Amino acid sequence: MRKMFKRGLAMALALTVGAAAWAYSGEFYVTCNLDPKGDNWLALKTAPNLSAQRIAKLGPGTFLRTWDPEPVGKWRQVSVVAAPDDMAEITGPSGWVYTDYICYIDLSQ
């Protein structure tokens, strides 16, 4: 029984260390679903809520990189990048955008 406990503890420790070593490297999105007959831009905000201060207006086709694997409600923390690739350099401001107006870019293809 004691041997099983030690094996279980060792396995749990290995899984914990492995999970800690994994880092989220971000995903790429592009602004989409904007209304060309309306404002045709997406607000980049200082916080994940409608009343937060606007940092910038992002036009159609703006490339974004996420910083957290999960959204906060309907908001994603992002940075503006020049192009969607693994080495994308941050070329603009960072902040929060509403997820209804960003589309995921699948780079695996």
Backbone as CSV, one residue per row, in Angstrom:
resi,resn,N_x,N_y,N_z,CA_x,CA_y,CA_z,C_x,C_y,C_z
1,MET,0.823,-1.195,0.000,0.000,0.000,0.000,0.869,1.261,0.000
2,ARG,1.927,1.226,0.809,2.799,2.385,0.895,3.488,2.649,-0.449
3,LYS,3.858,1.580,-1.164,4.496,1.694,-2.472,3.552,2.347,-3.486
4,MET,2.268,1.959,-3.430,1.277,2.560,-4.327,1.120,4.046,-4.039
5,PHE,1.148,4.414,-2.766,1.020,5.818,-2.389,2.189,6.626,-2.943
6,LYS,3.419,6.079,-2.807,4.602,6.784,-3.309,4.539,6.954,-4.825
7,ARG,4.094,5.900,-5.525,3.961,6.002,-6.987,2.923,7.059,-7.365
8,GLY,1.797,7.044,-6.664,0.752,8.030,-6.928,1.229,9.440,-6.666
9,LEU,1.975,9.618,-5.567,2.520,10.936,-5.235,3.519,11.385,-6.291
10,ALA,4.382,10.463,-6.730,5.367,10.791,-7.764,4.679,11.182,-9.066
11,MET,3.620,10.463,-9.431,2.888,10.768,-10.661,2.208,12.137,-10.559
12,ALA,1.599,12.420,-9.427,0.942,13.713,-9.230,1.944,14.847,-9.308
13,LEU,3.126,14.659,-8.711,4.170,15.671,-8.754,4.646,15.889,-10.185
14,ALA,4.845,14.809,-10.935,5.285,14.919,-12.329,4.259,15.666,-13.175
15,LEU,2.978,15.375,-12.970,1.929,16.073,-13.722,1.898,17.550,-13.367
16,THR,2.087,17.872,-12.098,2.083,19.266,-11.661,3.248,20.028,-12.268
17,VAL,4.435,19.436,-12.225,5.617,20.080,-12.804,5.444,20.248,-14.307
18,GLY,4.903,19.214,-14.979,4.679,19.306,-16.427,3.694,20.398,-16.782
19,ALA,2.632,20.519,-16.005,1.633,21.561,-16.263,2.218,22.937,-16.031
20,ALA,3.068,23.074,-15.020,3.678,24.372,-14.733,4.638,24.778,-15.840
21,ALA,5.276,23.792,-16.484,6.220,24.091,-17.550,5.525,24.526,-18.834
22,TRP,4.263,24.120,-19.026,3.518,24.504,-20.214,3.124,25.963,-20.104
23,ALA,3.421,26.719,-21.116,3.059,28.137,-21.107,2.184,28.426,-22.313
24,TYR,1.190,29.240,-22.112,0.311,29.638,-23.198,1.040,30.656,-24.060
25,SER,1.223,30.341,-25.331,1.977,31.230,-26.221,1.083,32.167,-27.025
26,GLY,-0.217,32.080,-26.809,-1.128,32.977,-27.498,-1.721,32.360,-28.746
27,GLU,-2.813,32.941,-29.188,-3.479,32.551,-30.423,-3.702,33.824,-31.218
28,PHE,-3.940,33.660,-32.517,-4.120,34.815,-33.373,-5.562,34.945,-33.835
29,TYR,-6.022,36.177,-33.875,-7.374,36.521,-34.286,-7.290,37.707,-35.234
30,VAL,-8.391,37.978,-35.891,-8.508,39.154,-36.742,-9.867,39.779,-36.441
31,THR,-9.939,41.103,-36.496,-11.239,41.739,-36.289,-12.165,41.324,-37.426
32,CYS,-13.429,41.058,-37.102,-14.391,40.591,-38.094,-15.802,40.963,-37.642
33,ASN,-16.755,40.718,-38.483,-18.174,40.973,-38.188,-18.477,42.437,-37.856
34,LEU,-17.609,43.331,-38.306,-17.853,44.762,-38.094,-18.904,45.230,-39.092
35,ASP,-19.596,46.295,-38.756,-20.663,46.804,-39.612,-20.124,47.916,-40.510
36,PRO,-19.882,47.633,-41.817,-19.348,48.663,-42.706,-20.298,49.843,-42.902
37,LYS,-21.584,49.646,-42.610,-22.545,50.756,-42.724,-22.714,51.472,-41.382
38,GLY,-22.026,50.970,-40.368,-22.074,51.579,-39.033,-20.709,52.172,-38.705
39,ASP,-20.251,51.928,-37.495,-18.953,52.454,-37.071,-17.788,51.784,-37.802
40,ASN,-17.898,50.460,-38.084,-16.881,49.688,-38.783,-15.533,49.660,-38.050
41,TRP,-15.571,49.676,-36.740,-14.369,49.525,-35.924,-14.732,48.830,-34.612
42,LEU,-13.724,48.251,-33.982,-13.876,47.572,-32.704,-13.080,48.339,-31.659
43,ALA,-13.695,48.608,-30.520,-13.013,49.340,-29.453,-12.045,48.419,-28.713
44,LEU,-10.824,48.891,-28.536,-9.833,48.252,-27.672,-9.920,48.986,-26.340
45,LYS,-10.247,48.256,-25.268,-10.535,48.874,-23.971,-9.440,48.593,-22.945
46,THR,-9.406,49.399,-21.884,-8.435,49.220,-20.800,-8.810,48.097,-19.855
47,ALA,-10.055,47.672,-19.868,-10.542,46.611,-18.982,-11.676,45.877,-19.684
48,PRO,-12.022,44.684,-19.205,-13.063,43.896,-19.871,-14.485,44.305,-19.497
49,ASN,-14.842,45.534,-19.848,-16.226,45.977,-19.645,-16.528,47.170,-20.535
50,LEU,-17.808,47.370,-20.816,-18.223,48.436,-21.739,-17.876,49.839,-21.261
51,SER,-17.851,50.045,-19.949,-17.601,51.389,-19.436,-16.111,51.720,-19.322
52,ALA,-15.237,50.770,-19.605,-13.793,51.030,-19.529,-13.380,52.028,-20.612
53,GLN,-12.296,52.722,-20.348,-11.783,53.712,-21.293,-11.330,53.031,-22.583
54,ARG,-11.617,53.688,-23.712,-11.195,53.175,-25.018,-9.744,53.585,-25.263
55,ILE,-8.926,52.619,-25.661,-7.522,52.869,-25.987,-7.377,53.203,-27.465
56,ALA,-8.101,52.432,-28.313,-7.964,52.601,-29.763,-9.202,52.081,-30.464
57,LYS,-9.353,52.497,-31.727,-10.377,51.963,-32.620,-9.667,51.040,-33.603
58,LEU,-10.071,49.752,-33.622,-9.438,48.766,-34.493,-10.307,48.557,-35.720
59,GLY,-9.751,48.788,-36.889,-10.492,48.648,-38.131,-10.594,47.203,-38.586
60,PRO,-11.307,46.977,-39.687,-11.464,45.625,-40.236,-10.107,45.020,-40.591
61,GLY,-9.943,43.735,-40.302,-8.716,43.037,-40.660,-7.530,43.291,-39.753
62,THR,-7.744,43.870,-38.583,-6.648,44.100,-37.645,-6.268,42.769,-36.999
63,PHE,-4.979,42.430,-37.031,-4.512,41.174,-36.443,-4.243,41.359,-34.957
64,LEU,-4.640,40.340,-34.182,-4.523,40.393,-32.732,-3.917,39.107,-32.199
65,ARG,-3.195,39.209,-31.079,-2.658,38.040,-30.376,-3.236,38.033,-28.970
66,THR,-3.734,36.874,-28.536,-4.308,36.758,-27.198,-3.209,36.483,-26.171
67,TRP,-3.520,36.752,-24.899,-2.546,36.535,-23.825,-3.019,35.540,-22.780
68,ASP,-4.276,35.216,-22.767,-4.814,34.233,-21.840,-5.558,33.174,-22.635
69,PRO,-5.488,31.905,-22.200,-6.148,30.846,-22.965,-7.671,30.923,-22.953
70,GLU,-8.248,31.596,-21.998,-9.706,31.691,-21.888,-10.152,33.147,-21.847
71,PRO,-11.300,33.442,-22.432,-11.841,34.803,-22.327,-12.353,35.072,-20.919
72,VAL,-12.530,36.337,-20.627,-13.181,36.764,-19.382,-14.594,37.155,-19.790
73,GLY,-15.531,36.242,-19.600,-16.885,36.468,-20.111,-16.831,36.531,-21.630
74,LYS,-17.216,37.657,-22.203,-17.198,37.865,-23.658,-16.018,38.746,-24.092
75,TRP,-14.978,38.832,-23.271,-13.839,39.701,-23.551,-12.552,38.897,-23.637
76,ARG,-11.621,39.344,-24.520,-10.293,38.732,-24.638,-9.249,39.820,-24.487
77,GLN,-8.185,39.489,-23.764,-7.047,40.395,-23.655,-6.146,40.148,-24.859
78,VAL,-5.810,41.200,-25.585,-5.081,41.066,-26.847,-4.038,42.163,-27.008
79,SER,-3.159,41.944,-27.983,-2.233,42.970,-28.462,-2.349,43.018,-29.973
80,VAL,-2.189,44.190,-30.535,-2.211,44.357,-31.988,-0.864,43.908,-32.537
81,VAL,-0.905,43.054,-33.586,0.315,42.562,-34.236,0.241,42.847,-35.728
82,ALA,1.411,42.833,-36.369,1.473,43.142,-37.804,0.907,42.015,-38.651
83,ALA,1.174,40.766,-38.262,0.726,39.610,-39.053,0.601,38.398,-38.130
84,PRO,-0.247,37.455,-38.500,-0.452,36.272,-37.656,0.575,35.172,-37.920
85,ASP,1.654,35.171,-37.175,2.612,34.072,-37.261,3.223,33.843,-35.881
86,ASP,3.981,32.783,-35.752,4.541,32.417,-34.450,5.491,33.467,-33.891
87,MET,6.086,34.254,-34.732,7.042,35.257,-34.283,6.460,36.667,-34.377
88,ALA,5.141,36.769,-34.359,4.495,38.068,-34.538,4.970,39.076,-33.502
89,GLU,5.429,40.178,-33.998,5.895,41.254,-33.141,4.712,42.157,-32.803
90,ILE,4.625,42.542,-31.554,3.559,43.457,-31.137,3.848,44.814,-31.774
91,THR,2.912,45.293,-32.570,3.126,46.545,-33.302,2.182,47.648,-32.855
92,GLY,1.296,47.331,-31.940,0.324,48.324,-31.507,-0.014,48.140,-30.044
93,PRO,-1.073,48.777,-29.632,-1.453,48.748,-28.225,-2.016,47.395,-27.784
94,SER,-2.118,47.227,-26.477,-2.721,46.045,-25.867,-3.920,46.470,-25.040
95,GLY,-4.889,45.577,-24.941,-6.079,45.874,-24.154,-7.089,44.755,-24.290
96,TRP,-8.355,45.093,-24.170,-9.444,44.113,-24.178,-10.410,44.395,-25.316
97,VAL,-10.864,43.307,-25.996,-11.846,43.433,-27.074,-13.014,42.492,-26.815
98,TYR,-14.170,42.839,-27.380,-15.371,42.025,-27.256,-15.287,40.880,-28.261
99,THR,-15.495,39.650,-27.792,-15.238,38.462,-28.618,-16.158,38.283,-29.816
100,ASP,-17.311,38.927,-29.838,-18.213,38.800,-30.993,-17.605,39.390,-32.262
101,TYR,-16.552,40.188,-32.118,-15.996,40.889,-33.265,-14.542,40.495,-33.578
102,ILE,-14.167,39.303,-33.120,-12.859,38.752,-33.504,-13.054,37.314,-33.987
103,CYS,-12.270,36.929,-34.996,-12.353,35.583,-35.555,-10.986,34.918,-35.430
104,TYR,-10.994,33.668,-34.999,-9.773,32.878,-34.807,-9.103,32.595,-36.147
105,ILE,-7.785,32.660,-36.166,-6.999,32.324,-37.346,-6.280,31.010,-37.049
106,ASP,-6.580,29.963,-37.803,-5.962,28.651,-37.618,-4.671,28.601,-38.425
107,LEU,-3.533,28.626,-37.727,-2.233,28.619,-38.396,-1.711,27.210,-38.642
108,SER,-2.430,26.203,-38.212,-1.962,24.830,-38.350,-2.100,24.290,-39.772
109,GLN,-2.779,24.981,-40.639,-3.011,24.481,-42.006,-1.940,24.932,-42.958
